[in-house]
């Protein structure tokens, strides 16, 4: 069982200033470094010199510790209030704009430099955007430019032998964030 959860917030530092936490550690090319977003809110072996957990997050997971990834997501800074969020999330975005306006699309969260692929694959729904977000990761890159029925057969099968992959739930969440961002910057 994977023992971690991702939480998107508009300002990570604000949240971390009000909750007691210990930064996670990870191994990177044989060196122990701070994890970019992972924290623990429970006791864990602690390295006071480096101000982070004393064990790598993978080992911590094996020992039963629960890591939380707190991610800065600036899209949420565009949301005025709960009603505005609900309205923008419920609205169907103009999917065509993703491939009709590459410059605009490059500013949308999770799209970045993948506008050429957008023009080929043309994701036009949350499920297709979720699959698109997954195939731009190394583990599923072989599915790029494939027909949607081929993509959906294996995009979330858990095979990470070719590199990093997304879980289905992460992909759907990120696709919804893309739609939200599209609607927010189009209003």
Number of C-alpha atoms within 10 A of each C-alpha: 6 10 14 15 11 13 12 15 17 16 15 16 12 10 12 13 9 8 9 11 17 22 23 27 28 22 14 11 7 7 9 13 16 20 18 13 17 22 24 21 14 11 10 18 11 16 14 9 7 12 13 23 24 20 18 18 25 17 12 21 16 12 10 12 18 19 24 19 18 20 17 15 15 15 19 18 11 14 17 9 10 9 10 13 15 12 12 19 19 13 12 14 21 13 17 13 13 22 19 14 12 18 13 16 21 16 14 18 18 17 19 13 13 15 20 12 17 22 16 12 18 21 21 15 16 21 16 19 24 24 26 29 23 28 23 19 16 15 19 26 17 14 19 19 17 13 10 16 8 11 20 15 9 13 23 19 13 13 13 13 10 12 11 14 23 23 13 17 11 14 22 20 12 19 24 19 21 23 23 27 23 26 18 19 12 10 6
